């Protein structure tokens, strides 16, 4: 079936995205163990080794892992073209990426050399970016989604290049002498480029589709993406010495506008039944708004800042966690509750089409992941966010936040595994039905 750029025939095997989805909770648990081990040291500075290690476990091991897995599924559905990484290449890519994330975080802690992560991440992410850009430029359709996804992947390419340059500085001292501005650019492109652009690209399609909301107008879609890209370009030029201030403010304004517009769309959804995923979106967008407002306060004159002396360093870490845990991981958690049952149902339907004489009742989404388990997962997310505020005020309670975070992602892993168990049971029943019919 192929229409308007959609190509369901190109959908990959279920194992393609699921391997990344199941890897993410493992890295979340590793990050939690790391924070529990070092406690309140994470609040001393965003440059602390433990903070850098935990940040990259979350950014690469959890966020990027789920986003990459989702792209394997999103590309055929929204852009009509599959990512040409399959079979042994997919196994190798996943293995190198996992090893690269582990070695990078270990490198920040001084356990291994950065040369290992330089090679592993350069090869794995470089191969993924090259493969995806080739598909986007030459095969993809669906212009509304193709353009923002292309921009997000280009941002990932720049993000990878900057990361490798920073690692080369650790290894060989060849990073350009522009101080911490390169690190800030690396973080900025990661947050506002790769992550924000991809979330925008997907949300413009899935929010109206999954939640029956009004469509995002073309003005908002292209306007928000264009504004964000302009801000990223200005920030990049400023980082390399071009006197063009204001780039960060443009990115902040674009993110605030996106939050407001998306919340407005969700407020007009036609299906008014309670929905945990909608709650995730609302909490995530609220966290994004708060993070942007706090980040904006950094651009005010120092005498206008309301923060007590010595809090600015802690505030930088808090904003990063608010953006990461509060916004990005909220959207990821909510989308997994929609995507995993959707994928399983889709693949079960394809299996039944291959054996049309073997008919079995398909489970609905809430049989794959029950409403009760969804609520428990969401309540644990809320507990994490409340404990984040508590640990910001009282750093000695940081271990509590990490423990709740571990429980939250253990629940996510449990929900995904439970859904896959139901999938395997249905396949067995389908095969059994087929065999009985032949007899």
C-alpha positions as CSV (number, residue, x, y, z in Angstrom):
1,X,0.0,0.0,0.0
2,X,1.5,3.3,-1.1
3,X,-0.2,6.7,-1.0
4,X,0.9,10.3,-0.2
5,X,4.4,9.1,0.4
6,X,3.4,6.3,2.7
7,X,4.8,2.8,2.1
8,X,3.7,0.1,4.5
9,X,5.4,-2.5,2.4
10,X,8.8,-1.1,3.4
11,X,8.2,-1.4,7.1
12,X,11.1,-3.3,8.7
13,X,11.0,-6.3,10.9
14,X,9.7,-5.7,14.4
15,X,13.1,-6.6,15.8
16,X,14.6,-3.5,14.1
17,X,13.1,-0.8,16.3
18,X,12.5,-3.1,19.4
19,X,16.2,-3.8,19.9
20,X,16.8,-0.1,20.4
21,X,13.7,0.3,22.6
22,X,14.8,-2.5,24.9
23,X,18.4,-1.1,25.1
24,X,17.2,2.3,26.4
25,X,16.0,1.0,29.8
26,X,19.3,-0.7,30.4
27,X,21.2,2.5,29.8
28,X,18.7,4.4,32.0
29,X,19.4,1.9,34.8
30,X,23.2,2.4,34.3
31,X,22.7,6.2,34.5
32,X,20.7,5.8,37.7
33,X,23.3,3.5,39.3
34,X,26.0,6.0,38.4
35,X,24.1,8.9,40.0
36,X,23.3,6.9,43.1
37,X,27.0,6.0,43.4
38,X,28.2,9.6,43.2
39,X,25.2,11.3,44.8
40,X,25.1,15.1,45.0
41,X,28.4,15.5,43.0
42,X,26.2,15.8,39.9
43,X,25.1,19.2,41.1
44,X,28.6,20.7,41.6
45,X,29.0,21.5,37.9
46,X,27.9,20.3,34.5
47,X,31.6,19.8,33.8
48,X,32.0,17.2,36.5
49,X,33.1,13.8,35.2
50,X,30.0,12.0,36.7
51,X,27.7,14.6,35.3
52,X,29.2,14.3,31.8
53,X,29.1,10.5,32.0
54,X,25.5,10.4,33.1
55,X,24.5,13.0,30.6
56,X,25.8,11.0,27.7
57,X,24.3,7.8,29.0
58,X,21.0,9.5,28.9
59,X,21.5,11.5,25.6
60,X,23.0,8.6,23.6
61,X,22.0,5.5,25.5
62,X,18.3,6.4,26.2
63,X,17.2,9.4,24.0
64,X,19.1,8.7,20.8
65,X,18.5,4.9,21.2
66,X,14.8,5.4,21.1
67,X,14.9,8.1,18.5
68,X,17.0,6.0,16.2
69,X,14.7,3.0,16.7
70,X,11.7,5.1,15.9
71,X,13.3,6.4,12.7
72,X,13.6,2.8,11.4
73,X,9.8,2.7,11.7
74,X,8.9,6.3,10.9
75,X,10.8,6.5,7.6
76,X,8.7,4.0,5.7
77,X,5.4,5.2,7.2
78,X,5.8,9.0,6.9
79,X,8.5,9.2,4.1
80,X,7.8,6.1,2.1
81,X,11.4,4.8,2.2
82,X,13.1,2.4,4.6
83,X,16.6,2.9,6.2
84,X,18.8,0.5,4.3
85,X,20.4,-1.0,7.4
86,X,19.2,-4.6,8.0
87,X,20.4,-8.1,8.7
88,X,24.0,-8.4,9.9
89,X,24.6,-4.6,9.2
90,X,21.8,-3.8,11.7
91,X,23.2,-6.2,14.3
92,X,26.7,-4.7,13.9
93,X,25.4,-1.1,14.0
94,X,23.5,-1.7,17.2
95,X,26.5,-3.5,18.8
96,X,28.9,-0.7,17.9
97,X,26.6,2.0,19.1
98,X,26.0,0.3,22.5
99,X,29.7,-0.3,22.9
100,X,30.4,3.4,21.9
101,X,28.1,4.8,24.5
102,X,29.5,2.6,27.2
103,X,33.1,3.5,26.3
104,X,32.3,7.2,26.1
105,X,30.8,7.3,29.6
106,X,33.6,5.2,30.9
107,X,36.1,7.6,29.3
108,X,34.6,10.6,31.2
109,X,35.1,8.6,34.4
110,X,38.7,7.9,33.5
111,X,38.2,4.1,33.2
112,X,39.2,3.7,29.5
113,X,40.7,5.8,26.7
114,X,38.5,8.1,24.6
115,X,40.1,6.6,21.5
116,X,37.7,3.6,21.8
117,X,34.6,5.7,21.9
118,X,36.0,8.0,19.1
119,X,36.3,5.0,16.8
120,X,33.0,3.2,17.8
121,X,30.8,6.3,17.8
122,X,32.4,7.7,14.7
123,X,31.8,4.5,12.8
124,X,28.3,3.6,14.1
125,X,26.7,7.1,14.1
126,X,28.6,8.1,11.0
127,X,27.3,5.1,9.1
128,X,23.7,5.7,10.3
129,X,23.8,9.4,9.4
130,X,25.2,8.7,5.9
131,X,22.6,5.9,5.3
132,X,19.7,8.0,6.5
133,X,20.7,11.2,4.6
134,X,21.1,9.2,1.4
135,X,17.5,7.9,1.7
136,X,16.1,11.3,2.7
137,X,17.8,13.1,-0.3
138,X,17.2,10.5,-3.0
139,X,14.2,8.3,-2.1
140,X,12.0,9.8,0.6
141,X,8.6,11.4,-0.1
142,X,6.1,13.3,2.1
143,X,7.7,16.7,2.0
144,X,6.0,17.9,5.2
145,X,7.9,15.3,7.2
146,X,10.9,14.8,5.0
147,X,12.3,18.4,5.3
148,X,12.3,18.6,9.2
149,X,13.6,15.1,9.5
150,X,16.4,15.9,7.1
151,X,17.3,19.0,9.1
152,X,17.3,17.0,12.3
153,X,19.6,14.4,10.8
154,X,21.9,17.1,9.4
155,X,22.0,18.5,13.0
156,X,22.9,15.0,14.2
157,X,25.8,15.0,11.6
158,X,27.1,18.3,12.9
159,X,26.6,17.1,16.5
160,X,28.7,14.0,15.8
161,X,31.4,16.1,14.1
162,X,31.6,18.4,17.1
163,X,31.7,15.5,19.5
164,X,34.5,13.9,17.6
165,X,36.4,17.2,17.6
166,X,36.0,17.5,21.3
167,X,37.2,13.9,21.8
168,X,40.2,14.7,19.6
169,X,41.0,17.5,22.0
170,X,41.0,15.0,24.9
171,X,43.2,12.6,22.9
172,X,45.5,14.7,20.9
173,X,44.9,18.3,21.9
174,X,43.8,19.3,18.4
175,X,40.5,21.0,19.2
176,X,40.2,24.6,18.1
177,X,41.1,27.1,20.8
178,X,37.7,28.6,21.3
179,X,37.3,27.5,24.9
180,X,34.0,26.2,26.2
181,X,32.0,27.8,23.3
182,X,32.5,24.6,21.2
183,X,31.1,22.5,24.1
184,X,28.1,24.9,24.4
185,X,27.5,24.6,20.6
186,X,27.7,20.8,20.9
187,X,25.0,20.9,23.6
188,X,22.9,23.5,21.8
189,X,22.8,21.6,18.5
190,X,22.0,18.4,20.4
191,X,19.1,20.0,22.3
192,X,17.6,22.5,19.7
193,X,18.8,20.8,16.5
194,X,18.8,17.0,16.7
195,X,16.2,16.6,19.5
196,X,13.8,19.5,19.0
197,X,13.7,19.3,15.2
198,X,13.0,15.6,15.3
199,X,10.3,15.9,18.0
200,X,8.7,18.7,16.0
201,X,8.8,16.7,12.8
202,X,7.1,13.7,14.3
203,X,4.7,15.6,16.5
204,X,3.3,17.5,13.6
205,X,2.1,14.2,12.2
206,X,1.4,11.9,15.2
207,X,-0.5,14.4,17.5
208,X,-3.3,14.9,15.0
209,X,-3.3,11.2,14.0
210,X,-3.1,9.6,17.5
211,X,-5.0,12.2,19.5
212,X,-7.6,13.6,16.9
213,X,-6.5,17.2,17.2
214,X,-6.7,20.0,14.6
215,X,-3.8,19.8,12.2
216,X,-0.8,22.1,12.6
217,X,-1.1,24.8,9.9
218,X,1.7,25.0,7.3
219,X,2.6,28.4,8.7
220,X,3.3,27.1,12.2
221,X,5.1,24.0,10.8
222,X,7.5,25.8,8.6
223,X,7.6,28.9,10.7
224,X,8.7,27.1,13.9
225,X,11.2,24.9,12.1
226,X,12.6,27.9,10.2
227,X,12.9,30.0,13.4
228,X,14.7,27.2,15.1
229,X,17.1,26.6,12.2
230,X,17.9,30.4,12.1
231,X,18.7,30.4,15.8
232,X,21.0,27.3,15.4
233,X,22.8,29.0,12.5
234,X,23.3,32.2,14.5
235,X,24.6,30.3,17.5
236,X,27.0,28.3,15.3
237,X,28.4,31.4,13.6
238,X,28.7,33.2,16.9
239,X,30.6,30.2,18.4
240,X,33.2,30.6,15.6
241,X,33.7,34.3,16.1
242,X,31.1,35.9,13.9
243,X,29.5,38.8,15.8
244,X,25.9,37.7,15.5
245,X,24.4,37.7,19.1
246,X,20.9,36.5,19.9
247,X,20.9,33.0,18.5
248,X,20.1,31.3,21.8
249,X,17.2,33.7,22.4
250,X,15.8,32.8,18.9
251,X,16.0,29.1,19.8
252,X,14.3,29.7,23.2
253,X,11.5,31.7,21.5
254,X,10.9,29.0,18.9
255,X,10.7,26.3,21.6
256,X,8.3,28.4,23.7
257,X,6.1,29.0,20.7
258,X,6.1,25.3,19.9
259,X,5.1,24.5,23.4
260,X,2.2,26.9,23.4
261,X,0.9,25.9,19.9
262,X,1.1,22.2,20.7
263,X,-0.7,22.6,24.1
264,X,-3.3,24.6,22.3
265,X,-3.8,21.8,19.7
266,X,-4.0,19.2,22.5
267,X,-6.6,21.3,24.2
268,X,-8.8,21.0,21.1
269,X,-8.7,17.2,20.8
270,X,-12.0,15.7,19.8
271,X,-11.5,12.5,21.9
272,X,-12.0,13.8,25.4
273,X,-11.4,10.5,27.2
274,X,-8.6,10.4,29.7
275,X,-5.3,9.5,28.0
276,X,-2.0,8.9,29.8
277,X,-0.1,9.8,26.6
278,X,-1.8,13.2,26.4
279,X,-0.7,13.8,30.1
280,X,2.8,13.0,29.1
281,X,2.7,15.5,26.3
282,X,1.3,18.2,28.6
283,X,3.8,17.6,31.4
284,X,6.7,17.4,28.9
285,X,5.7,20.6,27.2
286,X,5.2,22.3,30.5
287,X,8.8,21.2,31.5
288,X,10.1,22.6,28.2
289,X,8.4,26.0,28.9
290,X,9.9,26.1,32.4
291,X,13.3,25.1,31.1
292,X,13.2,27.8,28.4
293,X,12.1,30.5,30.9
294,X,14.9,29.6,33.3
295,X,17.4,29.6,30.5
296,X,16.1,33.0,29.4
297,X,16.9,34.3,32.9
298,X,20.6,33.8,32.1
299,X,20.4,36.6,29.5
300,X,19.1,39.1,32.1
301,X,21.5,41.5,33.8
302,X,23.1,39.8,36.8
303,X,21.6,42.2,39.3
304,X,18.1,41.2,38.1
305,X,18.6,37.5,38.6
306,X,16.5,36.2,41.5
307,X,18.8,33.3,42.3
308,X,20.8,33.1,45.5
309,X,24.6,33.4,45.2
310,X,26.1,30.1,44.1
311,X,22.9,28.7,42.6
312,X,23.7,29.5,38.9
313,X,26.0,26.4,38.6
314,X,23.3,24.2,40.1
315,X,20.7,25.9,37.9
316,X,22.6,25.0,34.7
317,X,22.4,21.3,35.8
318,X,18.7,21.7,36.7
319,X,17.8,23.2,33.4
320,X,19.5,20.3,31.6
321,X,17.7,17.8,33.7
322,X,14.4,19.6,33.3
323,X,14.9,19.6,29.5
324,X,16.1,16.0,29.4
325,X,14.1,14.2,32.0
326,X,11.1,16.5,32.1
327,X,10.6,17.2,28.4
328,X,12.5,14.8,26.1
329,X,12.0,11.6,28.1
330,X,8.4,12.5,28.9
331,X,7.7,12.6,25.1
332,X,9.7,9.4,24.6
333,X,7.8,7.6,27.3
334,X,4.4,8.7,26.1
335,X,5.2,7.8,22.4
336,X,6.5,4.4,23.4
337,X,3.0,3.7,24.9
338,X,1.5,4.4,21.5
339,X,4.2,3.2,19.1
340,X,4.9,-0.3,20.7
341,X,1.2,-1.5,20.6
342,X,0.8,0.1,17.1
343,X,3.8,-1.7,15.7
344,X,2.8,-5.0,17.3
345,X,-0.7,-4.7,15.9
346,X,0.6,-3.8,12.5
347,X,3.0,-6.7,12.3
348,X,0.3,-9.1,13.5
349,X,-2.0,-7.9,10.8
350,X,0.7,-8.5,8.2
351,X,1.2,-12.0,9.6
352,X,-2.5,-12.7,9.2
353,X,-2.5,-11.4,5.7
354,X,0.2,-13.9,4.8
355,X,-2.1,-16.7,6.3
356,X,-5.6,-15.4,5.5
357,X,-7.2,-18.7,6.3
358,X,-5.8,-18.6,9.9
359,X,-7.9,-16.0,11.7
360,X,-7.4,-15.2,15.4
361,X,-8.7,-12.3,17.4
362,X,-6.0,-9.6,17.6
363,X,-5.3,-7.9,21.0
364,X,-6.2,-4.3,21.3
365,X,-3.6,-1.7,22.5
366,X,-4.7,-1.9,26.1
367,X,-4.3,-5.7,26.1
368,X,-0.7,-5.2,25.0
369,X,0.0,-2.6,27.6
370,X,-2.8,-2.2,30.2
371,X,-4.2,1.1,31.4
372,X,-3.1,0.2,34.9
373,X,0.5,-0.3,33.8
374,X,0.4,2.9,31.8
375,X,-0.7,4.8,34.8
376,X,1.9,3.3,37.0
377,X,4.6,4.3,34.5
378,X,3.2,7.9,34.4
379,X,3.0,8.1,38.2
380,X,6.6,7.1,38.4
381,X,7.6,9.8,35.9
382,X,5.7,12.4,38.1
383,X,7.6,11.1,41.1
384,X,10.9,11.5,39.3
385,X,10.0,15.1,38.4
386,X,9.0,15.9,42.0
387,X,12.2,14.3,43.3
388,X,14.2,16.4,40.8
389,X,12.9,19.6,42.3
390,X,13.6,18.2,45.8
391,X,17.2,17.2,44.9
392,X,17.8,20.6,43.4
393,X,16.7,22.2,46.7
394,X,18.4,19.5,48.8
395,X,21.2,17.8,46.9
396,X,21.6,15.2,49.6
397,X,18.4,13.6,48.3
398,X,19.8,13.1,44.8
399,X,19.9,9.3,45.3
400,X,16.2,9.2,45.8
401,X,15.7,10.8,42.4
402,X,18.0,8.3,40.7
403,X,16.2,5.4,42.4
404,X,12.8,6.6,41.2
405,X,14.2,7.1,37.7
406,X,15.5,3.5,37.7
407,X,12.0,2.3,38.8
408,X,10.4,4.4,36.1
409,X,12.5,2.9,33.3
410,X,12.3,-0.6,34.8
411,X,8.5,-0.2,34.4
412,X,9.0,0.9,30.8
413,X,11.1,-2.1,30.0
414,X,8.5,-4.3,31.7
415,X,5.7,-2.9,29.6
416,X,7.6,-3.4,26.4
417,X,8.6,-6.9,27.3
418,X,5.0,-7.7,28.3
419,X,3.7,-6.4,24.9
420,X,6.3,-8.5,23.0
421,X,5.2,-11.6,25.0
422,X,1.6,-11.0,23.9
423,X,2.9,-10.7,20.3
424,X,4.7,-14.0,20.5
425,X,1.7,-15.7,21.9
426,X,-0.5,-14.4,19.1
427,X,2.0,-15.7,16.5
428,X,2.0,-19.1,18.1
429,X,-1.8,-19.1,18.1
430,X,-1.8,-17.9,14.5
431,X,0.5,-20.7,13.4
432,X,-1.6,-23.3,15.4
433,X,-4.8,-22.0,13.8
434,X,-3.2,-22.4,10.4
435,X,-2.0,-25.9,11.0
436,X,-5.4,-27.0,12.3
437,X,-7.1,-25.5,9.2
438,X,-4.8,-27.5,6.9
439,X,-5.7,-30.7,8.7
